[in-house]
Amino acid sequence: MIVILFALFFFLVQVFEYVSASFAINDSVFGSCFYMLTGFHGLHVFAGGAFLIVCFIRFLLLHFTRAHHFGFEASI
């Protein structure tokens, strides 16, 4: 649950950073690299957060056992 909250916090900080940036994606090479790198990192955090949310719901529904827990291992 803590990692899911960290992912949400990351998105909030990322939105603030995009809104308050003094440059745009088409201003310079720095702007292009900045938005590309942070965008890919945001996509990575989004995908990982989605996997962890699904696993957390499955954990609450008692879908995992000692022998059947590959979905959780794959997400972490």
Secondary structure as GFF3:
##gff-version 3
##sequence-region A 1 76
A	DSSP	alpha_helix	2	20	.	.	.	ID=ss1
A	DSSP	alpha_helix	29	60	.	.	.	ID=ss2
A	DSSP	alpha_helix	70	75	.	.	.	ID=ss3
###
